[in-house]
Amino acid sequence: MKKSEKYGVGKLIHHWKYYDALNTFTDDIPFYLELSKKVKGSILELCCGTGRVTIPIAKAGVNITGADFTTSMLVAAKRKAKKENLEVTFIKQDMRKLSLNKKFNLIFIPFNSLQNTYTLHDMEKIFQSIKKHLSSEGIFAFDIFNPSIHLIVELEKKKRKIGKMVLENGTKVTLSESCKYDSAAQVSRIT
């Protein structure tokens, strides 16, 4: 089993083009931007992906480091930062076993990324890693999906269109998703 399969994520989440086409949500950026501006010192975004949150924070003049375990995402994030003439540090790290030799005053995990962790053991490793890298007065922030049974039932009823993209060969593709909730495992599987 591949490491990514253990995390419960697949090819679409690891290819930056698909990721960007699927994930156009920006409503959380003002929250993380405001929090970042209040914190004095170093900031670390875990699961930074292609820089969806990292880049806007860096554009605001905040010194931020982005970490992700997916090389293709980091390549895309670096490309975006360069295009914007931003100096942002992007590093390849697995949040379960961070090794940065540095403490941060703010560490955050946006966009429900923490919920791509399916085992208690991995969750404990993540929190231990964060504790090791968080300054004594530091802040750890994250967001997760707070499900309601009503919403889960509604999500299962139909496919939803979530984006469009053009493939390298020029083919136009409409992206859609459907949801199936596994009540025994308390996991919502989105395909």
C-alpha positions in Angstrom: 0.0 0.0 0.0 1.3 3.4 -1.0 1.8 6.1 1.7 -0.9 8.2 -0.1 -3.4 5.4 0.1 -2.9 5.2 3.9 -3.7 8.8 4.0 -6.9 8.2 2.0 -6.0 10.5 -0.9 -5.6 9.6 -4.5 -4.2 10.8 -7.8 -6.5 13.8 -8.2 -5.4 15.3 -4.9 -1.7 14.8 -5.8 -1.8 16.4 -9.3 -1.6 20.2 -8.9 -3.7 21.0 -12.0 -6.6 18.8 -10.8 -6.2 20.1 -7.2 -6.4 23.7 -8.3 -9.4 23.0 -10.6 -11.2 21.2 -7.8 -10.4 23.6 -5.0 -11.4 27.1 -5.7 -12.7 27.8 -2.2 -11.2 31.1 -0.8 -13.5 31.9 2.1 -11.0 30.8 4.7 -8.2 33.0 3.5 -9.2 36.2 5.3 -9.3 34.3 8.6 -5.7 32.9 8.2 -4.5 36.2 6.8 -5.8 38.1 9.9 -4.4 35.5 12.3 -1.0 35.6 10.5 -0.8 39.4 10.7 -1.4 39.3 14.5 1.4 36.8 15.2 4.9 38.1 15.5 7.5 35.7 14.2 7.6 32.6 12.1 4.6 31.0 10.6 4.1 27.5 9.2 1.3 26.3 7.0 1.0 22.5 6.9 -0.6 20.8 3.9 0.0 24.0 1.9 -0.7 22.3 -1.4 -0.2 24.7 -4.3 -0.1 27.7 -2.1 -3.8 28.5 -2.0 -3.5 30.1 1.4 0.3 30.6 1.6 0.6 32.9 -1.5 -2.1 35.4 -0.3 -0.5 35.6 3.1 3.0 36.1 1.6 1.5 38.8 -0.7 0.4 40.7 2.5 4.1 40.9 3.5 4.0 38.1 6.1 7.0 35.7 6.4 5.5 32.2 5.9 6.8 28.7 5.3 4.6 26.2 3.5 5.0 22.5 3.9 3.4 19.6 2.0 4.4 16.0 1.4 3.5 16.1 -2.3 6.3 17.1 -4.6 4.1 18.2 -7.6 2.1 20.5 -5.3 5.3 22.1 -4.0 6.6 22.6 -7.5 3.3 24.4 -8.4 3.4 26.5 -5.2 7.0 27.6 -6.0 6.0 28.5 -9.5 3.1 30.6 -8.3 5.3 32.4 -5.7 7.9 33.1 -8.4 5.3 34.5 -10.8 4.2 36.9 -8.0 7.8 37.8 -7.2 7.4 36.4 -3.7 10.1 34.9 -1.5 8.4 32.0 0.2 10.0 28.9 1.6 8.3 25.7 0.6 9.5 22.4 2.1 8.7 18.8 1.6 7.6 17.4 4.9 5.1 14.8 6.2 3.2 16.5 9.0 3.3 13.2 11.0 7.1 13.5 11.4 8.2 17.1 10.9 11.9 17.7 11.2 12.6 21.4 10.8 14.9 22.4 13.7 12.8 25.5 14.2 9.9 26.7 16.4 7.0 28.6 14.9 4.7 31.1 16.5 1.8 30.0 14.4 1.2 26.6 12.8 -2.0 26.1 10.9 -3.7 23.4 8.7 -6.4 24.9 6.5 -9.1 23.4 4.3 -10.1 20.3 6.2 -6.7 18.8 5.5 -6.4 17.3 8.9 -9.3 15.1 8.0 -7.2 13.3 5.4 -5.8 11.4 8.4 -7.8 8.3 9.2 -6.0 6.6 12.1 -5.7 7.7 15.7 -2.0 6.8 15.6 -1.3 9.2 12.7 -3.4 11.9 14.4 -1.3 11.5 17.6 1.9 11.7 15.5 0.7 14.9 13.8 -0.1 16.6 17.2 3.2 15.5 18.7 5.0 16.9 15.6 3.2 20.2 15.9 3.9 20.4 19.6 7.6 19.9 19.0 7.7 22.8 16.5 5.3 25.2 18.2 6.9 28.0 20.4 5.8 28.1 24.0 3.4 31.0 23.3 2.5 29.7 19.8 -0.9 29.2 18.3 -2.1 26.1 16.5 -5.1 26.6 14.2 -7.0 24.3 11.9 -10.4 23.8 10.4 -12.4 20.7 10.0 -15.7 19.8 8.5 -18.3 19.7 11.2 -20.9 17.4 9.7 -24.6 17.2 10.3 -26.6 14.1 9.4 -28.9 16.3 7.3 -26.0 17.7 5.2 -24.5 14.2 4.7 -27.8 12.8 3.5 -28.2 15.8 1.1 -24.7 15.3 -0.2 -25.4 11.6 -1.0 -28.5 12.4 -3.1 -26.7 13.8 -6.2 -23.5 14.5 -8.0 -22.4 18.1 -7.8 -20.5 20.0 -10.4 -17.4 21.4 -8.8 -15.2 22.8 -11.5 -14.0 22.8 -15.1 -10.5 22.4 -16.6 -8.8 21.9 -20.0 -6.5 18.9 -20.4 -3.2 19.2 -22.1 -4.7 17.8 -25.3 -7.3 20.6 -25.3 -10.2 18.5 -24.1 -12.6 20.4 -21.9 -13.6 18.5 -18.7 -16.3 19.2 -16.2 -15.5 17.9 -12.7 -18.1 16.5 -10.4 -18.2 14.7 -7.1 -20.4 12.4 -5.2 -20.4 11.5 -1.5 -21.0 8.2 0.3 -21.1 8.2 4.1 -19.8 5.1 5.9 -21.6 5.3 9.3 -19.6 2.4 10.8 -16.3 4.0 10.1 -17.7 7.6 10.4 -15.9 8.4 7.1 -17.4 10.3 4.2 -15.9 9.1 0.9 -15.9 11.6 -1.9 -15.4 10.4 -5.4 
